[in-house]
């Protein structure tokens, strides 16, 4: 879950429900843990505590299969995605990506994951560029709508107000 918006968190709850029910349909499966980095971007694995915990558990033989909604939920950085998948493969851990219908048990998986991983990475870059462009255009038109005010200002509703103590340093 890449944001902590209510829509994303609702989606997260639905995902947990779906996968819990899916696992219950397979008596030979056992749900070990749900790993979710809510509100954290998938572009940098080192900042994803839950992903790192999952990898730790895999290294210690606690996991033999990982179910993931999509490649973009696993990682949005192709290099990190492939490194993690290769390590999991060496550990004997398979990964099933539902949306793309990819299971790392197959021989063509790395190529397919590379393609989907690259698309996820580009999607993340595009979203970031669109957000920056949007902020720039709003600022140019005198509107600044974001969750954090720049140094020297305070947000009051949707209006920026000068914070004199900091504004002096900016001037």
N, CA and C atoms as an extended XYZ file, in Angstrom:
513
Properties=species:S:1:pos:R:3:atomname:S:1:resname:S:1:resid:I:1 pbc="F F F"
N         0.863       -1.166        0.000 N   UNK     1
C         0.000        0.000        0.000 CA  UNK     1
C         0.902        1.219        0.000 C   UNK     1
N         0.848        1.994       -1.084 N   UNK     2
C         1.817        3.071       -1.243 CA  UNK     2
C         1.404        4.394       -0.615 C   UNK     2
N         0.172        4.510       -0.176 N   UNK     3
C        -0.237        5.718        0.545 CA  UNK     3
C        -1.054        5.283        1.748 C   UNK     3
N        -1.317        6.246        2.628 N   UNK     4
C        -2.151        5.909        3.777 CA  UNK     4
C        -3.543        6.519        3.644 C   UNK     4
N        -3.969        6.777        2.385 N   UNK     5
C        -5.304        7.319        2.173 CA  UNK     5
C        -6.352        6.278        2.551 C   UNK     5
N        -7.557        6.729        2.828 N   UNK     6
C        -8.605        5.805        3.257 CA  UNK     6
C        -8.937        4.800        2.164 C   UNK     6
N        -8.885        5.212        0.892 N   UNK     7
C        -9.145        4.276       -0.206 CA  UNK     7
C        -8.106        3.163       -0.221 C   UNK     7
N        -6.833        3.542       -0.070 N   UNK     8
C        -5.761        2.550       -0.082 CA  UNK     8
C        -5.874        1.613        1.115 C   UNK     8
N        -6.171        2.174        2.282 N   UNK     9
C        -6.284        1.340        3.474 CA  UNK     9
C        -7.470        0.400        3.368 C   UNK     9
N        -8.575        0.863        2.747 N   UNK    10
C        -9.723       -0.001        2.519 CA  UNK    10
C        -9.325       -1.125        1.565 C   UNK    10
N        -8.585       -0.791        0.512 N   UNK    11
C        -8.097       -1.785       -0.426 CA  UNK    11
C        -7.218       -2.801        0.303 C   UNK    11
N        -6.392       -2.317        1.208 N   UNK    12
C        -5.519       -3.181        1.996 CA  UNK    12
C        -6.340       -4.181        2.811 C   UNK    12
N        -7.393       -3.717        3.451 N   UNK    13
C        -8.258       -4.605        4.235 CA  UNK    13
C        -8.909       -5.656        3.334 C   UNK    13
N        -9.339       -5.241        2.147 N   UNK    14
C        -9.932       -6.181        1.192 CA  UNK    14
C        -8.904       -7.210        0.720 C   UNK    14
N        -7.667       -6.772        0.531 N   UNK    15
C        -6.616       -7.690        0.115 CA  UNK    15
C        -6.356       -8.743        1.193 C   UNK    15
N        -6.300       -8.316        2.436 N   UNK    16
C        -6.083       -9.267        3.530 CA  UNK    16
C        -7.220      -10.279        3.576 C   UNK    16
N        -8.446       -9.783        3.454 N   UNK    17
C        -9.613      -10.676        3.464 CA  UNK    17
C        -9.526      -11.671        2.309 C   UNK    17
N        -9.225      -11.200        1.120 N   UNK    18
C        -9.152      -12.060       -0.058 CA  UNK    18
C        -8.103      -13.154        0.122 C   UNK    18
N        -6.888      -12.760        0.525 N   UNK    19
C        -5.809      -13.748        0.641 CA  UNK    19
C        -6.017      -14.694        1.819 C   UNK    19
N        -6.601      -14.201        2.880 N   UNK    20
C        -6.913      -15.090        4.015 CA  UNK    20
C        -7.904      -16.159        3.576 C   UNK    20
N        -8.934      -15.758        2.848 N   UNK    21
C        -9.922      -16.726        2.359 CA  UNK    21
C        -9.312      -17.680        1.337 C   UNK    21
N        -8.436      -17.166        0.481 N   UNK    22
C        -7.761      -18.013       -0.502 CA  UNK    22
C        -6.918      -19.086        0.191 C   UNK    22
N        -6.194      -18.695        1.197 N   UNK    23
C        -5.340      -19.636        1.936 CA  UNK    23
C        -6.193      -20.665        2.662 C   UNK    23
N        -7.320      -20.239        3.210 N   UNK    24
C        -8.212      -21.167        3.904 CA  UNK    24
C        -8.788      -22.227        2.962 C   UNK    24
N        -8.857      -21.916        1.665 N   UNK    25
C        -9.371      -22.870        0.680 CA  UNK    25
C        -8.365      -23.973        0.359 C   UNK    25
N        -7.138      -23.813        0.802 N   UNK    26
C        -6.085      -24.802        0.559 CA  UNK    26
C        -5.640      -25.375        1.907 C   UNK    26
N        -6.160      -26.530        2.280 N   UNK    27
C        -5.843      -27.099        3.593 CA  UNK    27
C        -4.345      -27.345        3.804 C   UNK    27
N        -3.602      -27.513        2.705 N   UNK    28
C        -2.165      -27.759        2.843 CA  UNK    28
C        -1.373      -26.460        3.050 C   UNK    28
N        -2.040      -25.320        2.931 N   UNK    29
C        -1.394      -24.030        3.149 CA  UNK    29
C        -1.644      -23.551        4.567 C   UNK    29
N        -0.716      -22.765        5.056 N   UNK    30
C        -0.875      -22.141        6.375 CA  UNK    30
C        -0.423      -20.681        6.271 C   UNK    30
N        -1.271      -19.775        6.721 N   UNK    31
C        -0.911      -18.356        6.718 CA  UNK    31
C         0.099      -18.122        7.831 C   UNK    31
N         1.295      -17.716        7.440 N   UNK    32
C         2.319      -17.444        8.449 CA  UNK    32
C         2.213      -16.006        8.937 C   UNK    32
N         2.129      -15.073        7.992 N   UNK    33
C         2.163      -13.657        8.378 CA  UNK    33
C         1.683      -12.806        7.215 C   UNK    33
N         1.174      -11.620        7.513 N   UNK    34
C         0.879      -10.611        6.504 CA  UNK    34
C         1.956       -9.539        6.657 C   UNK    34
N         2.609       -9.231        5.553 N   UNK    35
C         3.663       -8.215        5.549 CA  UNK    35
C         3.162       -7.048        4.702 C   UNK    35
N         3.017       -5.881        5.296 N   UNK    36
C         2.506       -4.734        4.552 CA  UNK    36
C         3.142       -3.449        5.059 C   UNK    36
N         3.736       -2.716        4.148 N   UNK    37
C         4.329       -1.419        4.460 CA  UNK    37
C         3.337       -0.336        4.063 C   UNK    37
N         2.361       -0.078        4.905 N   UNK    38
C         1.329        0.913        4.617 CA  UNK    38
C         1.935        2.312        4.556 C   UNK    38
N         1.611        3.033        3.484 N   UNK    39
C         2.061        4.422        3.353 CA  UNK    39
C         3.509        4.576        2.947 C   UNK    39
N         4.161        3.481        2.521 N   UNK    40
C         5.575        3.528        2.140 CA  UNK    40
C         5.680        3.218        0.648 C   UNK    40
N         6.452        4.012       -0.082 N   UNK    41
C         6.642        3.747       -1.499 CA  UNK    41
C         7.451        2.473       -1.708 C   UNK    41
N         7.175        1.795       -2.799 N   UNK    42
C         7.882        0.562       -3.120 CA  UNK    42
C         9.155        0.784       -3.905 C   UNK    42
N         9.591        2.036       -4.055 N   UNK    43
C        10.768        2.309       -4.876 CA  UNK    43
C        12.078        2.019       -4.156 C   UNK    43
N        12.061        1.998       -2.836 N   UNK    44
C        13.294        1.745       -2.080 CA  UNK    44
C        13.015        0.683       -1.027 C   UNK    44
N        13.587       -0.497       -1.225 N   UNK    45
C        13.315       -1.601       -0.303 CA  UNK    45
C        13.899       -1.360        1.085 C   UNK    45
N        14.999       -0.617        1.174 N   UNK    46
C        15.636       -0.424        2.475 CA  UNK    46
C        14.791        0.393        3.448 C   UNK    46
N        13.759        1.082        2.953 N   UNK    47
C        12.884        1.848        3.846 CA  UNK    47
C        11.600        1.089        4.171 C   UNK    47
N        11.468       -0.134        3.676 N   UNK    48
C        10.258       -0.917        3.870 CA  UNK    48
C        10.502       -1.975        4.951 C   UNK    48
N        10.219       -1.622        6.183 N   UNK    49
C        10.483       -2.514        7.316 CA  UNK    49
C         9.791       -3.862        7.192 C   UNK    49
N         8.545       -3.861        6.730 N   UNK    50
C         7.806       -5.121        6.617 CA  UNK    50
C         8.383       -6.004        5.509 C   UNK    50
N         8.792       -5.410        4.409 N   UNK    51
C         9.425       -6.182        3.339 CA  UNK    51
C        10.723       -6.800        3.860 C   UNK    51
N        11.506       -6.021        4.561 N   UNK    52
C        12.769       -6.521        5.122 CA  UNK    52
C        12.509       -7.633        6.134 C   UNK    52
N        11.442       -7.508        6.908 N   UNK    53
C        11.083       -8.555        7.879 CA  UNK    53
C        10.674       -9.835        7.149 C   UNK    53
N         9.956       -9.677        6.036 N   UNK    54
C         9.569      -10.833        5.235 CA  UNK    54
C        10.814      -11.548        4.700 C   UNK    54
N        11.770      -10.785        4.186 N   UNK    55
C        13.000      -11.382        3.675 CA  UNK    55
C        13.764      -12.086        4.791 C   UNK    55
N        13.799      -11.487        5.970 N   UNK    56
C        14.452      -12.098        7.130 CA  UNK    56
C        13.788      -13.436        7.461 C   UNK    56
N        12.463      -13.434        7.495 N   UNK    57
C        11.735      -14.670        7.798 CA  UNK    57
C        11.980      -15.732        6.728 C   UNK    57
N        12.072      -15.316        5.477 N   UNK    58
C        12.359      -16.264        4.396 CA  UNK    58
C        13.756      -16.853        4.568 C   UNK    58
N        14.710      -16.027        4.940 N   UNK    59
C        16.084      -16.503        5.152 CA  UNK    59
C        16.166      -17.501        6.300 C   UNK    59
N        15.237      -17.404        7.227 N   UNK    60
C        15.242      -18.291        8.398 CA  UNK    60
C        14.241      -19.443        8.258 C   UNK    60
N        13.816      -19.718        7.015 N   UNK    61
C        13.005      -20.891        6.728 CA  UNK    61
C        11.572      -20.844        7.225 C   UNK    61
N        11.061      -19.663        7.508 N   UNK    62
C         9.694      -19.550        8.024 CA  UNK    62
C         8.653      -19.446        6.910 C   UNK    62
N         9.113      -19.223        5.679 N   UNK    63
C         8.212      -19.001        4.543 CA  UNK    63
C         8.658      -19.896        3.399 C   UNK    63
N         7.704      -20.513        2.702 N   UNK    64
C         8.071      -21.248        1.492 CA  UNK    64
C         7.340      -20.741        0.249 C   UNK    64
N         6.307      -19.917        0.439 N   UNK    65
C         5.627      -19.302       -0.699 CA  UNK    65
C         5.067      -17.948       -0.270 C   UNK    65
N         5.154      -16.992       -1.180 N   UNK    66
C         4.670      -15.638       -0.921 CA  UNK    66
C         3.609      -15.313       -1.963 C   UNK    66
N         2.443      -14.865       -1.500 N   UNK    67
C         1.372      -14.430       -2.395 CA  UNK    67
C         1.369      -12.907       -2.416 C   UNK    67
N         1.368      -12.340       -3.627 N   UNK    68
C         1.434      -10.893       -3.791 CA  UNK    68
C         0.368      -10.472       -4.799 C   UNK    68
N        -0.290       -9.362       -4.527 N   UNK    69
C        -1.328       -8.873       -5.438 CA  UNK    69
C        -0.758       -8.600       -6.818 C   UNK    69
N         0.383       -7.895       -6.887 N   UNK    70
C         0.979       -7.566       -8.184 CA  UNK    70
C         2.461       -7.271       -8.003 C   UNK    70
N         3.186       -7.267       -9.118 N   UNK    71
C         4.608       -6.955       -9.075 CA  UNK    71
C         4.822       -5.573       -8.468 C   UNK    71
N         3.943       -4.618       -8.792 N   UNK    72
C         4.121       -3.258       -8.274 CA  UNK    72
C         3.945       -3.187       -6.761 C   UNK    72
N         3.242       -4.139       -6.155 N   UNK    73
C         3.112       -4.182       -4.701 CA  UNK    73
C         4.355       -4.803       -4.063 C   UNK    73
N         5.062       -5.621       -4.825 N   UNK    74
C         6.282       -6.259       -4.329 CA  UNK    74
C         7.430       -5.256       -4.341 C   UNK    74
N         7.622       -4.579       -5.478 N   UNK    75
C         8.680       -3.574       -5.596 CA  UNK    75
C         8.421       -2.730       -6.830 C   UNK    75
N         8.834       -1.470       -6.774 N   UNK    76
C         8.715       -0.584       -7.933 CA  UNK    76
C        10.091       -0.161       -8.420 C   UNK    76
N        11.044       -0.986       -8.139 N   UNK    77
C        12.408       -0.769       -8.592 CA  UNK    77
C        12.860       -2.101       -9.175 C   UNK    77
N        13.087       -2.153      -10.475 N   UNK    78
C        13.371       -3.407      -11.161 CA  UNK    78
C        14.584       -4.115      -10.570 C   UNK    78
N        15.630       -3.384      -10.320 N   UNK    79
C        16.864       -3.984       -9.793 CA  UNK    79
C        16.607       -4.655       -8.446 C   UNK    79
N        16.002       -3.920       -7.519 N   UNK    80
C        15.725       -4.480       -6.189 CA  UNK    80
C        14.761       -5.658       -6.274 C   UNK    80
N        13.785       -5.553       -7.167 N   UNK    81
C        12.804       -6.617       -7.347 CA  UNK    81
C        13.503       -7.909       -7.754 C   UNK    81
N        14.366       -7.825       -8.763 N   UNK    82
C        15.050       -9.022       -9.255 CA  UNK    82
C        16.035       -9.579       -8.236 C   UNK    82
N        16.733       -8.705       -7.521 N   UNK    83
C        17.659       -9.175       -6.482 CA  UNK    83
C        16.895       -9.957       -5.419 C   UNK    83
N        15.764       -9.403       -4.975 N   UNK    84
C        14.961      -10.085       -3.945 CA  UNK    84
C        14.422      -11.414       -4.475 C   UNK    84
N        13.921      -11.422       -5.708 N   UNK    85
C        13.380      -12.657       -6.278 CA  UNK    85
C        14.459      -13.725       -6.454 C   UNK    85
N        15.647      -13.315       -6.873 N   UNK    86
C        16.752      -14.280       -7.018 CA  UNK    86
C        17.135      -14.869       -5.670 C   UNK    86
N        17.198      -14.020       -4.655 N   UNK    87
C        17.526      -14.530       -3.317 CA  UNK    87
C        16.446      -15.489       -2.827 C   UNK    87
N        15.188      -15.106       -3.000 N   UNK    88
C        14.094      -15.985       -2.582 CA  UNK    88
C        14.152      -17.317       -3.318 C   UNK    88
N        14.482      -17.269       -4.596 N   UNK    89
C        14.598      -18.499       -5.388 CA  UNK    89
C        15.699      -19.401       -4.828 C   UNK    89
N        16.838      -18.808       -4.508 N   UNK    90
C        17.939      -19.583       -3.920 CA  UNK    90
C        17.540      -20.198       -2.572 C   UNK    90
N        16.654      -19.524       -1.867 N   UNK    91
C        16.162      -20.018       -0.577 CA  UNK    91
C        15.051      -21.057       -0.750 C   UNK    91
N        14.611      -21.266       -1.986 N   UNK    92
C        13.530      -22.209       -2.245 CA  UNK    92
C        12.147      -21.630       -1.998 C   UNK    92
N        12.062      -20.305       -1.951 N   UNK    93
C        10.789      -19.622       -1.722 CA  UNK    93
C        10.232      -19.168       -3.065 C   UNK    93
N         8.996      -19.551       -3.350 N   UNK    94
C         8.358      -19.111       -4.586 CA  UNK    94
C         7.470      -17.906       -4.313 C   UNK    94
N         7.267      -17.111       -5.347 N   UNK    95
C         6.425      -15.926       -5.240 CA  UNK    95
C         5.359      -16.013       -6.325 C   UNK    95
N         4.104      -15.823       -5.922 N   UNK    96
C         2.968      -15.830       -6.847 CA  UNK    96
C         2.429      -14.410       -6.946 C   UNK    96
N         2.476      -13.834       -8.164 N   UNK    97
C         1.924      -12.509       -8.426 CA  UNK    97
C         0.565      -12.704       -9.089 C   UNK    97
N        -0.507      -12.379       -8.363 N   UNK    98
C        -1.861      -12.629       -8.854 CA  UNK    98
C        -2.208      -11.869      -10.120 C   UNK    98
N        -2.054      -10.566      -10.101 N   UNK    99
C        -2.511       -9.733      -11.219 CA  UNK    99
C        -1.870      -10.173      -12.530 C   UNK    99
N        -0.581      -10.459      -12.498 N   UNK   100
C         0.148      -10.818      -13.711 CA  UNK   100
C         0.137      -12.327      -13.983 C   UNK   100
N        -0.430      -13.091      -13.055 N   UNK   101
C        -0.467      -14.551      -13.150 CA  UNK   101
C         0.938      -15.120      -13.376 C   UNK   101
N         1.875      -14.682      -12.541 N   UNK   102
C         3.263      -15.137      -12.617 CA  UNK   102
C         3.576      -15.893      -11.337 C   UNK   102
N         4.194      -17.053      -11.502 N   UNK   103
C         4.680      -17.820      -10.361 CA  UNK   103
C         6.149      -18.092      -10.620 C   UNK   103
N         7.002      -17.800       -9.644 N   UNK   104
C         8.443      -17.927       -9.852 CA  UNK   104
C         8.899      -19.373      -10.006 C   UNK   104
N         7.986      -20.323       -9.959 N   UNK   105
C         8.340      -21.720      -10.234 CA  UNK   105
C         8.602      -21.934      -11.721 C   UNK   105
N         8.090      -21.037      -12.584 N   UNK   106
C         8.234      -21.224      -14.025 CA  UNK   106
C         9.566      -20.673      -14.520 C   UNK   106
N        10.019      -21.167      -15.646 N   UNK   107
C        11.336      -20.795      -16.173 CA  UNK   107
C        11.390      -19.401      -16.767 C   UNK   107
N        10.276      -18.881      -17.290 N   UNK   108
C        10.281      -17.575      -17.951 CA  UNK   108
C         9.965      -16.430      -16.998 C   UNK   108
N         9.898      -16.730      -15.748 N   UNK   109
C         9.457      -15.746      -14.763 CA  UNK   109
C        10.328      -14.496      -14.721 C   UNK   109
N        11.654      -14.657      -14.701 N   UNK   110
C        12.508      -13.492      -14.510 CA  UNK   110
C        12.308      -12.475      -15.618 C   UNK   110
N        12.170      -12.927      -16.835 N   UNK   111
C        11.915      -12.006      -17.937 CA  UNK   111
C        10.593      -11.277      -17.725 C   UNK   111
N         9.547      -12.018      -17.387 N   UNK   112
C         8.227      -11.410      -17.192 CA  UNK   112
C         8.246      -10.428      -16.017 C   UNK   112
N         8.878      -10.825      -14.925 N   UNK   113
C         8.949       -9.936      -13.764 CA  UNK   113
C         9.762       -8.693      -14.110 C   UNK   113
N        10.807       -8.851      -14.912 N   UNK   114
C        11.600       -7.693      -15.335 CA  UNK   114
C        10.728       -6.695      -16.089 C   UNK   114
N         9.910       -7.218      -16.988 N   UNK   115
C         9.038       -6.348      -17.770 CA  UNK   115
C         8.042       -5.645      -16.847 C   UNK   115
N         7.339       -6.415      -16.024 N   UNK   116
C         6.354       -5.814      -15.115 CA  UNK   116
C         7.025       -4.914      -14.078 C   UNK   116
N         8.203       -5.320      -13.601 N   UNK   117
C         8.930       -4.478      -12.643 CA  UNK   117
C         9.328       -3.154      -13.251 C   UNK   117
N         9.777       -3.192      -14.513 N   UNK   118
C        10.131       -1.953      -15.209 CA  UNK   118
C         8.913       -1.057      -15.387 C   UNK   118
N         7.782       -1.667      -15.747 N   UNK   119
C         6.552       -0.881      -15.886 CA  UNK   119
C         6.151       -0.252      -14.555 C   UNK   119
N         6.255       -1.009      -13.467 N   UNK   120
C         5.905       -0.475      -12.142 CA  UNK   120
C         6.836        0.666      -11.763 C   UNK   120
N         8.131        0.514      -12.077 N   UNK   121
C         9.102        1.557      -11.783 CA  UNK   121
C         8.784        2.814      -12.581 C   UNK   121
N         8.482        2.664      -13.849 N   UNK   122
C         8.145        3.812      -14.688 CA  UNK   122
C         6.852        4.477      -14.229 C   UNK   122
N         5.891        3.675      -13.790 N   UNK   123
C         4.638        4.225      -13.271 CA  UNK   123
C         4.914        5.092      -12.046 C   UNK   123
N         5.783        4.618      -11.171 N   UNK   124
C         6.129        5.377       -9.972 CA  UNK   124
C         6.822        6.689      -10.336 C   UNK   124
N         7.730        6.634      -11.303 N   UNK   125
C         8.430        7.845      -11.757 CA  UNK   125
C         7.438        8.825      -12.367 C   UNK   125
N         6.522        8.305      -13.182 N   UNK   126
C         5.519        9.153      -13.830 CA  UNK   126
C         4.615        9.824      -12.797 C   UNK   126
N         4.174        9.082      -11.808 N   UNK   127
C         3.320        9.652      -10.750 CA  UNK   127
C         4.067       10.766      -10.027 C   UNK   127
N         5.326       10.522       -9.706 N   UNK   128
C         6.132       11.524       -9.010 CA  UNK   128
C         6.306       12.781       -9.868 C   UNK   128
N         6.583       12.599      -11.155 N   UNK   129
C         6.742       13.748      -12.046 CA  UNK   129
C         5.434       14.522      -12.182 C   UNK   129
N         4.319       13.811      -12.283 N   UNK   130
C         3.017       14.472      -12.376 CA  UNK   130
C         2.715       15.279      -11.119 C   UNK   130
N         3.063       14.734       -9.975 N   UNK   131
C         2.822       15.464       -8.718 CA  UNK   131
C         3.674       16.729       -8.662 C   UNK   131
N         4.958       16.613       -9.040 N   UNK   132
C         5.829       17.789       -9.034 CA  UNK   132
C         5.315       18.845      -10.009 C   UNK   132
N         4.893       18.426      -11.206 N   UNK   133
C         4.358       19.345      -12.196 CA  UNK   133
C         3.118       20.042      -11.639 C   UNK   133
N         2.239       19.263      -11.003 N   UNK   134
C         1.014       19.818      -10.428 CA  UNK   134
C         1.339       20.854       -9.355 C   UNK   134
N         2.272       20.541       -8.473 N   UNK   135
C         2.669       21.499       -7.432 CA  UNK   135
C         3.221       22.771       -8.069 C   UNK   135
N         4.075       22.612       -9.068 N   UNK   136
C         4.677       23.767       -9.720 CA  UNK   136
C         3.618       24.656      -10.363 C   UNK   136
N         2.668       24.054      -11.083 N   UNK   137
C         1.616       24.833      -11.747 CA  UNK   137
C         0.724       25.534      -10.727 C   UNK   137
N         0.392       24.842       -9.640 N   UNK   138
C        -0.444       25.485       -8.615 CA  UNK   138
C         0.296       26.634       -7.959 C   UNK   138
N         1.578       26.456       -7.722 N   UNK   139
C         2.351       27.533       -7.105 CA  UNK   139
C         2.449       28.735       -8.055 C   UNK   139
N         2.641       28.458       -9.356 N   UNK   140
C         2.726       29.536      -10.332 CA  UNK   140
C         1.417       30.317      -10.421 C   UNK   140
N         0.295       29.643      -10.177 N   UNK   141
C        -0.996       30.325      -10.235 CA  UNK   141
C        -1.389       30.922       -8.883 C   UNK   141
N        -0.500       30.811       -7.904 N   UNK   142
C        -0.770       31.392       -6.592 CA  UNK   142
C        -1.502       30.458       -5.649 C   UNK   142
N        -1.698       29.226       -6.057 N   UNK   143
C        -2.363       28.243       -5.201 CA  UNK   143
C        -1.319       27.239       -4.744 C   UNK   143
N        -1.373       26.906       -3.488 N   UNK   144
C        -0.438       25.909       -2.964 CA  UNK   144
C        -1.229       24.967       -2.089 C   UNK   144
N        -1.554       23.800       -2.628 N   UNK   145
C        -2.356       22.833       -1.887 CA  UNK   145
C        -1.504       21.591       -1.687 C   UNK   145
N        -1.048       21.398       -0.505 N   UNK   146
C        -0.249       20.225       -0.147 CA  UNK   146
C        -0.343       20.032        1.351 C   UNK   146
N         0.267       18.998        1.831 N   UNK   147
C         0.158       18.714        3.268 CA  UNK   147
C         1.207       19.461        4.082 C   UNK   147
N         2.260       19.965        3.449 N   UNK   148
C         3.315       20.668        4.172 CA  UNK   148
C         3.589       22.013        3.525 C   UNK   148
N         3.685       23.022        4.343 N   UNK   149
C         4.022       24.359        3.836 CA  UNK   149
C         5.535       24.472        3.724 C   UNK   149
N         6.023       25.268        2.763 N   UNK   150
C         7.467       25.477        2.665 CA  UNK   150
C         7.963       26.314        3.850 C   UNK   150
N         9.275       26.241        4.074 N   UNK   151
C         9.888       27.013        5.155 CA  UNK   151
C         9.554       28.487        4.974 C   UNK   151
N         9.111       29.121        6.055 N   UNK   152
C         8.741       30.538        6.003 CA  UNK   152
C         7.246       30.752        5.922 C   UNK   152
N         6.489       29.668        5.836 N   UNK   153
C         5.038       29.743        5.719 CA  UNK   153
C         4.375       28.734        6.644 C   UNK   153
N         3.102       28.944        6.877 N   UNK   154
C         2.251       27.988        7.594 CA  UNK   154
C         0.971       27.843        6.795 C   UNK   154
N         0.442       26.637        6.779 N   UNK   155
C        -0.840       26.408        6.115 CA  UNK   155
C        -1.961       26.722        7.087 C   UNK   155
N        -2.905       27.512        6.622 N   UNK   156
C        -4.113       27.798        7.387 CA  UNK   156
C        -5.265       27.437        6.466 C   UNK   156
N        -5.808       26.225        6.662 N   UNK   157
C        -6.769       25.696        5.698 CA  UNK   157
C        -6.013       25.400        4.422 C   UNK   157
N        -6.413       26.061        3.335 N   UNK   158
C        -5.698       25.900        2.071 CA  UNK   158
C        -4.890       27.138        1.727 C   UNK   158
N        -4.784       28.047        2.671 N   UNK   159
C        -4.100       29.314        2.429 CA  UNK   159
C        -2.731       29.313        3.098 C   UNK   159
N        -1.731       29.822        2.377 N   UNK   160
C        -0.393       29.966        2.941 CA  UNK   160
C        -0.288       31.305        3.647 C   UNK   160
N         0.184       31.282        4.875 N   UNK   161
C         0.408       32.508        5.632 CA  UNK   161
C         1.887       32.614        5.951 C   UNK   161
N         2.418       33.814        5.845 N   UNK   162
C         3.831       34.043        6.137 CA  UNK   162
C         4.073       33.835        7.624 C   UNK   162
N         5.123       33.086        7.942 N   UNK   163
C         5.566       32.904        9.332 CA  UNK   163
C         6.795       33.791        9.490 C   UNK   163
N         6.604       34.930       10.135 N   UNK   164
C         7.609       36.002       10.121 CA  UNK   164
C         8.983       35.568       10.618 C   UNK   164
N         9.062       34.768       11.670 N   UNK   165
C        10.369       34.361       12.187 CA  UNK   165
C        11.189       33.626       11.126 C   UNK   165
N        10.546       32.708       10.410 N   UNK   166
C        11.257       31.964        9.367 CA  UNK   166
C        11.373       32.783        8.082 C   UNK   166
N        10.393       33.612        7.791 N   UNK   167
C        10.397       34.402        6.563 CA  UNK   167
C        11.600       35.346        6.536 C   UNK   167
N        11.998       35.827        7.689 N   UNK   168
C        13.155       36.719        7.778 CA  UNK   168
C        14.408       36.013        7.253 C   UNK   168
N        14.570       34.739        7.613 N   UNK   169
C        15.726       33.955        7.144 CA  UNK   169
C        15.646       33.751        5.620 C   UNK   169
N        14.437       33.574        5.111 N   UNK   170
C        14.267       33.368        3.679 CA  UNK   170
C        14.607       34.659        2.919 C   UNK   170
N        14.150       35.791        3.460 N   UNK   171
C        14.425       37.080        2.805 CA  UNK   171
C        15.917       37.342        2.772 C   UNK   171
